[in-house]
Amino acid sequence: MTTDRQDFDVWDLPRRMGLEADIAALQQVLRDWVEQCDSEVREMVRRQFSGRAKYYRPVTVFACHRAMTGEPPPAPVLTSASAVEMIHNVSLIIDDILDRSRFRRGSLSLHCRFGFLPALMVAGYITAASSRLVADDAYGVDQLSRLMQRLGIAECLQWRLRRQPLGIEEWRLVAGEDTGSMFETCARLGTRDDRLAKFGLLLGMLYHGCDDVADVRGTSALGGGSAKDIQDGILTLPAAIAMRDPAMAARFAAKDQTAVAEITARLVQALPEAERYLDRLATEAEQEAHAHAQFPEPLLQLIRYTRTLSHN
């Protein structure tokens, strides 16, 4: 699969896919919810949801709905997409705390602005609020509850597997339970069944892998990116490829921080093969879209956009 990266802008995704009205409706749901938050946490919640957001996950919900119906999303789909965006923001808060990231969306991250404990409590507050938002939608409650469990399991799995000399199959397991579970849930919420579940899983794995590759490109060019993943021994797609070399696997498994530059160089060497693997994942997702969607073009657009992320 080949893409012309100049044709795509991930920030412009809703407009390019004709989903501006859907995203505007979602933003209104979120604004109304923020204003109803308790005054003790309202400013923190408002800050977390301010700034430029890609809305990639709600876009996936809406695209999957339209791929099956050709119609705008009904209220349950809109509400569940809003809840997914809330859960995504919970994951951002936790990631920023664990990574000690100072900035998010051009502003101080929540824990840097308000402190660790308030940020953690707000993450819990948003999680509970997402459940209340879909309280009248039994299918949404079930899917979002399962998602939260899968995300927790994925983080534990990824941490348990760190520094182990593992390969592509193990990476697929991690990517599928981490980002894959989020996008699989988005697909289910969009169609209200499992017809596009595998498509969502593959799209999430593609997103995960493109992010892995983009991080390595950032590390080699800017001195950042995946350095923390290397230090923690996290299994990324380039690492899974690089660890076919026993010597590199041994260095990756060790806690020798002096080997970071050497490991980074080997990960850069693995990028062409990682890109080819991402092309194959994209093709798998395309096949699912053609096989199961009545109107596959929105899904094909999503795949094309996602595939460009390894270079952004």
VENGI-V756108 format. One record per residue. N is the residue number from 1. RES is the residue in three letters. PHI is phi as a letter, one per 40 degrees, with the letter a starting at -180 (* if undefined). OMEGA is omega in whole degrees, -180 to 180 (none if undefined). D_CENTER is the distance of its C-alpha to the mean C-alpha in whole Angstrom. Layout:
[[N:RES:PHI:OMEGA:D_CENTER] [N:RES:PHI:OMEGA:D_CENTER]]
//
This chain:
[[1:MET:*:179:21] [2:THR:b:179:22] [3:THR:b:173:21] [4:ASP:c:-173:22] [5:ARG:c:-180:20] [6:GLN:c:-177:22] [7:ASP:c:-170:22] [8:PHE:b:174:18] [9:ASP:b:-174:17] [10:VAL:c:179:13] [11:TRP:c:-178:15] [12:ASP:c:-172:17] [13:LEU:d:-178:15] [14:PRO:d:-180:16] [15:ARG:c:-178:20] [16:ARG:c:-179:20] [17:MET:c:179:19] [18:GLY:g:-176:21] [19:LEU:b:-177:19] [20:GLU:d:-179:20] [21:ALA:c:179:23] [22:ASP:c:-180:20] [23:ILE:c:177:18] [24:ALA:c:178:21] [25:ALA:c:178:22] [26:LEU:c:180:18] [27:GLN:c:178:19] [28:GLN:c:175:22] [29:VAL:d:-178:21] [30:LEU:c:178:19] [31:ARG:c:179:22] [32:ASP:c:180:25] [33:TRP:c:-179:23] [34:VAL:d:-177:23] [35:GLU:c:178:27] [36:GLN:c:180:27] [37:CYS:c:176:26] [38:ASP:d:-176:28] [39:SER:c:-180:30] [40:GLU:c:-175:29] [41:VAL:b:-170:25] [42:ARG:c:-179:25] [43:GLU:c:179:25] [44:MET:c:179:22] [45:VAL:c:-180:20] [46:ARG:c:179:21] [47:ARG:c:-179:20] [48:GLN:c:-177:17] [49:PHE:c:176:16] [50:SER:c:-179:18] [51:GLY:g:-176:18] [52:ARG:c:-180:16] [53:ALA:b:180:13] [54:LYS:c:-176:11] [55:TYR:f:-176:10] [56:TYR:c:-177:8] [57:ARG:c:173:8] [58:PRO:c:176:11] [59:VAL:d:179:12] [60:THR:c:176:11] [61:VAL:d:-176:13] [62:PHE:c:-180:16] [63:ALA:c:180:16] [64:CYS:c:177:16] [65:HIS:c:-178:19] [66:ARG:c:179:21] [67:ALA:c:-180:21] [68:MET:b:-173:23] [69:THR:b:-172:25] [70:GLY:g:-174:25] [71:GLU:b:173:25] [72:PRO:c:-177:24] [73:PRO:c:173:22] [74:PRO:c:-174:24] [75:ALA:d:-179:24] [76:PRO:c:179:22] [77:VAL:c:178:19] [78:LEU:c:-178:19] [79:THR:c:-180:19] [80:SER:c:175:17] [81:ALA:c:177:14] [82:SER:c:179:15] [83:ALA:c:177:15] [84:VAL:c:179:11] [85:GLU:c:176:11] [86:MET:c:179:13] [87:ILE:c:176:11] [88:HIS:d:179:8] [89:ASN:c:173:11] [90:VAL:d:-179:12] [91:SER:c:178:9] [92:LEU:c:178:10] [93:ILE:c:-179:13] [94:ILE:c:179:14] [95:ASP:d:-179:12] [96:ASP:c:178:14] [97:ILE:c:-178:17] [98:LEU:c:-179:16] [99:ASP:c:-176:16] [100:ARG:f:179:19] [101:SER:c:-177:17] [102:ARG:c:-174:20] [103:PHE:b:176:18] [104:ARG:a:178:15] [105:ARG:f:174:15] [106:GLY:g:179:19] [107:SER:b:176:20] [108:LEU:d:176:21] [109:SER:c:-171:18] [110:LEU:d:-177:19] [111:HIS:c:177:21] [112:CYS:c:-179:23] [113:ARG:c:-172:24] [114:PHE:b:-178:25] [115:GLY:h:-176:25] [116:PHE:c:-176:23] [117:LEU:c:177:25] [118:PRO:d:180:24] [119:ALA:c:178:20] [120:LEU:c:180:20] [121:MET:c:177:22] [122:VAL:c:176:20] [123:ALA:d:177:17] [124:GLY:c:179:19] [125:TYR:c:-179:21] [126:ILE:c:179:18] [127:THR:d:179:17] [128:ALA:c:-179:20] [129:ALA:c:179:20] [130:SER:c:177:18] [131:SER:c:179:20] [132:ARG:c:-179:23] [133:LEU:c:-178:21] [134:VAL:b:-173:21] [135:ALA:d:-178:24] [136:ASP:c:-177:26] [137:ASP:b:-175:24] [138:ALA:d:180:24] [139:TYR:c:179:22] [140:GLY:c:178:19] [141:VAL:d:-179:20] [142:ASP:c:-177:20] [143:GLN:c:-179:17] [144:LEU:c:176:15] [145:SER:c:178:17] [146:ARG:c:179:16] [147:LEU:c:-179:13] [148:MET:d:177:14] [149:GLN:c:-179:16] [150:ARG:c:179:13] [151:LEU:c:177:11] [152:GLY:c:178:14] [153:ILE:c:-178:15] [154:ALA:c:-180:13] [155:GLU:c:178:13] [156:CYS:c:179:17] [157:LEU:c:-178:17] [158:GLN:c:-180:15] [159:TRP:c:180:17] [160:ARG:c:-177:20] [161:LEU:c:-177:20] [162:ARG:c:177:20] [163:ARG:g:177:23] [164:GLN:c:-178:23] [165:PRO:c:-174:24] [166:LEU:b:-173:22] [167:GLY:b:-173:21] [168:ILE:c:-178:19] [169:GLU:c:178:19] [170:GLU:c:177:18] [171:TRP:c:178:15] [172:ARG:d:179:15] [173:LEU:c:-180:15] [174:VAL:c:-178:13] [175:ALA:c:-180:10] [176:GLY:c:-179:11] [177:GLU:c:179:11] [178:ASP:c:-179:8] [179:THR:c:-180:5] [180:GLY:d:-179:8] [181:SER:c:179:9] [182:MET:c:-177:7] [183:PHE:c:174:8] [184:GLU:c:178:11] [185:THR:c:177:12] [186:CYS:d:179:11] [187:ALA:c:180:13] [188:ARG:c:-180:16] [189:LEU:c:179:16] [190:GLY:c:-177:17] [191:THR:b:-177:19] [192:ARG:g:175:21] [193:ASP:a:-174:21] [194:ASP:b:-175:20] [195:ARG:c:-180:21] [196:LEU:b:-178:17] [197:ALA:c:-180:16] [198:LYS:c:175:16] [199:PHE:d:-180:15] [200:GLY:d:178:11] [201:LEU:d:-179:11] [202:LEU:c:178:12] [203:LEU:c:179:10] [204:GLY:c:177:7] [205:MET:c:177:9] [206:LEU:c:178:10] [207:TYR:d:-179:7] [208:HIS:d:-178:7] [209:GLY:c:177:10] [210:CYS:c:177:10] [211:ASP:c:177:9] [212:ASP:d:-178:11] [213:VAL:c:179:14] [214:ALA:c:178:13] [215:ASP:c:179:14] [216:VAL:c:177:17] [217:ARG:c:177:18] [218:GLY:c:179:18] [219:THR:c:-176:20] [220:SER:c:-176:23] [221:ALA:c:-169:23] [222:LEU:b:-179:23] [223:GLY:g:-179:23] [224:GLY:b:173:20] [225:GLY:g:-171:16] [226:SER:c:-177:16] [227:ALA:d:-180:19] [228:LYS:c:176:18] [229:ASP:c:179:16] [230:ILE:c:-180:20] [231:GLN:c:-180:22] [232:ASP:c:-179:20] [233:GLY:g:-179:20] [234:ILE:c:-179:16] [235:LEU:c:174:16] [236:THR:b:180:14] [237:LEU:c:177:15] [238:PRO:c:179:18] [239:ALA:c:179:19] [240:ALA:c:178:19] [241:ILE:c:-177:22] [242:ALA:c:-175:23] [243:MET:c:169:24] [244:ARG:c:174:27] [245:ASP:c:-177:29] [246:PRO:d:-180:31] [247:ALA:c:179:32] [248:MET:c:177:28] [249:ALA:c:179:27] [250:ALA:c:179:30] [251:ARG:c:180:29] [252:PHE:c:-178:25] [253:ALA:c:-179:26] [254:ALA:c:178:28] [255:LYS:b:-179:28] [256:ASP:c:-177:30] [257:GLN:c:179:28] [258:THR:c:-178:31] [259:ALA:c:-176:29] [260:VAL:d:-179:26] [261:ALA:c:180:27] [262:GLU:c:179:28] [263:ILE:c:179:25] [264:THR:d:180:23] [265:ALA:c:180:26] [266:ARG:c:177:25] [267:LEU:c:177:22] [268:VAL:c:178:22] [269:GLN:c:-178:25] [270:ALA:c:-173:22] [271:LEU:c:180:20] [272:PRO:d:178:22] [273:GLU:c:178:22] [274:ALA:c:178:18] [275:GLU:c:178:18] [276:ARG:c:178:21] [277:TYR:c:178:19] [278:LEU:c:175:16] [279:ASP:c:180:18] [280:ARG:c:176:19] [281:LEU:c:179:16] [282:ALA:c:178:16] [283:THR:c:176:19] [284:GLU:d:-180:19] [285:ALA:c:177:16] [286:GLU:d:-180:19] [287:GLN:c:177:21] [288:GLU:c:-180:20] [289:ALA:c:-180:19] [290:HIS:c:-175:23] [291:ALA:c:-168:24] [292:HIS:b:-177:23] [293:ALA:c:177:22] [294:GLN:c:178:25] [295:PHE:b:-169:24] [296:PRO:c:-172:22] [297:GLU:d:177:21] [298:PRO:d:180:18] [299:LEU:c:179:16] [300:LEU:c:175:18] [301:GLN:c:179:17] [302:LEU:d:179:13] [303:ILE:c:-178:14] [304:ARG:c:178:16] [305:TYR:c:-178:14] [306:THR:d:-177:11] [307:ARG:c:180:13] [308:THR:c:-171:14] [309:LEU:c:179:12] [310:SER:c:-179:13] [311:HIS:b:-175:16] [312:ASN:b:none:15]]
//
